[in-house]
Amino acid sequence: MAEPQLLAERMSRILTGRGLPADAADLAPTDTEADPYGATALELAAARIPARFRHAYAEHPDISAWVGEIARVGRPGPGGAPGIAEGPSLLIAGPTGTGKTYQAYGAVRALLAAGVRLRWQAVTAADLYANLRPRSGHDPERELYTLMRCPLLLLDDLGAAKASEWTEELTYRLINHRYEHLRPTLITTNLPIRDLRSKLGDRVASRLAEMTDRVTLTGDDRRRSAVRAVE
């Protein structure tokens, strides 16, 4: 079955579940009608999601299963909607350009679309280290503490930044706190699973091995393929 037809069927099921006519998607704006998650639950998050991933869809079955598990173990809040309390983390590995960040934002969007009350943060590893470098008028400990306690953290491109004792210690503090408190963390990395220990250090790699479900994406670099297609 063609992908547009699958998306249309998903949208119809979402609309029907909300008590709306299945053909109401025809009235939606062009840039949202192909979004399998709908728009209502995601409007507040749209400004925080990078434009390239604003309609990301997590189609990988293992990532969808992780989303379902997080939603299932959520603690009921106002109106009965589940909120993230504790749960497993997810490590998405694979070569550059295989869609890891796309899938990770798709997972965040899927949780929002499922009605999960979600406070989340997203940061690349390179930006994490840049933001936490000491400078006048800035409290890096407070920022690190915010990321430690966030109910859901998307940590993108772990292992891509140049390693040092300082970055290893920061990574350990962040990962260890989330490990100890069972806070779900979405992690993407270009590193092969076998190289995590040598790049991130024994302490970080050991905790990641225990706290994460793992998905490895394969294939060609989609960015290079897109460039070749227009040459």
C-alpha positions in Angstrom: 0.0 0.0 0.0 1.4 3.4 -1.0 2.6 5.7 1.9 0.1 8.5 1.1 -2.8 6.1 1.4 -1.5 4.8 4.7 -1.2 8.3 6.0 -4.7 9.1 4.9 -6.1 6.0 6.6 -4.2 6.9 9.9 -5.6 10.5 9.7 -9.1 9.1 9.2 -8.8 6.9 12.3 -7.5 9.8 14.4 -10.4 12.0 13.3 -13.0 9.3 13.8 -11.6 8.7 17.3 -12.1 12.4 18.1 -15.7 12.3 16.9 -15.0 14.2 13.7 -16.0 13.1 10.2 -13.3 11.0 8.5 -13.1 13.3 5.5 -12.4 16.4 7.7 -8.7 16.1 6.8 -9.7 17.5 3.4 -10.3 20.8 5.1 -7.0 20.9 6.9 -4.1 23.2 5.6 -1.9 21.6 3.0 1.1 21.4 5.3 -0.7 19.4 8.0 -3.0 17.1 6.1 -0.3 14.5 5.5 0.6 14.4 9.2 -0.3 11.0 10.6 -0.5 12.4 14.1 -2.9 15.3 13.4 -2.3 18.8 14.6 -4.3 19.6 17.7 -2.1 17.8 20.3 1.1 19.2 18.7 0.3 22.9 18.3 2.0 24.0 21.5 5.1 21.9 20.7 5.4 23.0 17.1 7.4 26.1 17.9 9.9 24.1 19.9 10.5 21.4 17.3 13.0 22.4 14.5 11.2 23.1 11.3 12.8 20.2 9.5 11.3 17.7 12.0 8.0 19.5 12.6 6.1 16.6 10.9 8.5 13.8 11.8 6.9 10.4 12.1 8.4 7.5 14.0 7.6 4.6 11.7 10.2 2.1 13.0 8.3 -0.6 14.9 10.8 -0.8 17.8 10.5 3.0 18.3 6.7 2.8 18.1 6.8 0.0 20.7 8.9 2.3 23.0 6.4 5.1 22.6 3.6 2.7 23.6 5.5 1.5 26.7 6.2 5.1 27.9 2.5 6.0 27.4 1.4 2.8 29.2 3.5 3.4 32.3 2.6 7.1 32.5 1.1 8.4 35.8 -2.5 9.6 35.4 -2.9 13.4 35.8 -5.7 16.0 35.5 -8.4 14.6 33.3 -6.9 11.1 33.4 -4.2 11.9 30.8 -1.0 10.0 31.4 2.2 11.9 32.3 5.7 10.6 32.1 6.9 9.4 35.5 9.5 6.6 35.0 10.3 4.3 32.2 12.9 2.9 29.8 15.2 5.0 27.7 15.9 4.5 24.0 19.2 4.6 22.1 18.9 5.1 18.3 22.2 4.4 16.6 23.3 4.4 13.0 25.5 6.1 10.4 25.1 9.8 9.5 22.0 10.5 7.5 19.9 7.4 8.3 17.1 9.4 10.0 18.0 9.1 13.7 17.0 12.6 14.7 13.9 12.4 12.5 12.8 9.2 14.3 13.6 10.7 17.7 11.4 13.8 17.1 8.8 11.5 15.7 8.8 9.6 19.0 8.3 12.9 20.9 5.4 13.8 18.6 3.9 10.4 18.9 3.8 10.7 22.7 2.1 14.1 22.4 -0.4 12.8 19.9 -1.2 9.9 22.3 -2.3 12.5 24.9 0.7 12.1 27.2 1.2 15.2 29.4 4.8 15.8 28.3 7.5 18.2 29.6 10.5 17.6 27.4 13.8 19.1 26.4 16.0 18.5 23.4 19.7 19.3 23.0 22.6 18.1 20.8 25.6 16.9 22.7 27.7 19.7 21.1 25.3 22.4 22.3 25.1 20.7 25.7 28.8 21.2 26.3 28.8 24.7 24.8 26.0 25.8 27.0 27.6 24.4 30.1 31.0 26.0 29.7 31.6 28.5 32.5 31.0 32.2 31.6 30.1 35.4 33.3 26.4 35.7 34.3 25.6 32.1 33.5 24.9 29.2 35.9 25.8 26.0 34.2 25.0 23.9 37.2 21.4 25.1 37.1 21.1 24.3 33.4 22.6 20.8 33.9 20.2 20.3 36.8 17.2 21.2 34.6 18.3 18.6 32.0 18.8 16.0 34.8 15.3 16.4 36.1 13.4 16.9 32.8 10.7 14.1 32.5 11.8 13.4 28.9 15.2 14.4 27.4 16.2 14.1 23.8 20.0 14.0 23.7 21.0 14.2 20.0 24.4 13.2 18.5 26.0 11.8 21.6 29.6 11.0 20.9 29.9 13.4 18.0 31.6 16.2 20.0 35.4 16.1 20.7 35.9 14.1 23.9 37.8 15.3 27.0 37.8 14.5 30.7 35.5 17.5 31.2 32.9 16.4 28.6 33.1 12.8 29.9 32.4 13.9 33.4 29.4 16.1 32.3 28.0 13.3 30.3 28.4 10.9 33.2 26.6 13.3 35.6 23.7 13.7 33.3 23.3 10.1 32.3 23.9 8.8 35.8 21.2 11.0 37.3 18.7 10.0 34.7 19.7 6.4 35.1 19.3 6.4 38.9 15.8 8.1 38.7 14.6 6.0 35.7 13.9 9.1 33.7 13.2 8.3 30.0 15.9 9.6 27.7 16.0 9.5 23.9 19.6 9.3 22.7 20.9 9.3 19.1 24.4 8.5 18.2 26.5 7.9 15.1 28.7 5.6 17.1 28.5 1.8 16.5 27.2 0.1 19.6 30.6 -1.6 20.0 32.4 1.8 20.1 30.3 3.4 22.9 32.7 2.3 25.7 35.9 3.6 24.1 34.3 7.0 23.1 32.1 7.7 26.1 33.9 6.0 28.9 33.1 2.8 30.9 30.8 4.5 33.4 28.5 6.1 30.8 28.5 3.0 28.5 27.7 0.7 31.3 24.6 2.8 32.3 23.5 3.1 28.7 23.7 -0.7 28.3 21.3 -1.2 31.3 18.9 1.8 30.9 18.2 1.8 27.1 16.4 -0.2 24.6 18.4 -0.1 21.3 17.5 0.5 17.7 20.1 0.5 14.9 19.2 2.3 11.7 20.9 1.3 8.4 21.0 2.6 4.9 22.6 5.3 2.8 23.0 9.0 3.9 19.6 10.4 2.9 21.1 13.9 2.7 23.7 12.9 0.1 21.1 10.9 -1.8 18.8 14.0 -2.0 21.7 16.1 -3.4 22.5 13.5 -6.0 18.9 13.3 -7.0 18.8 17.0 -8.1 22.2 17.0 -9.8 
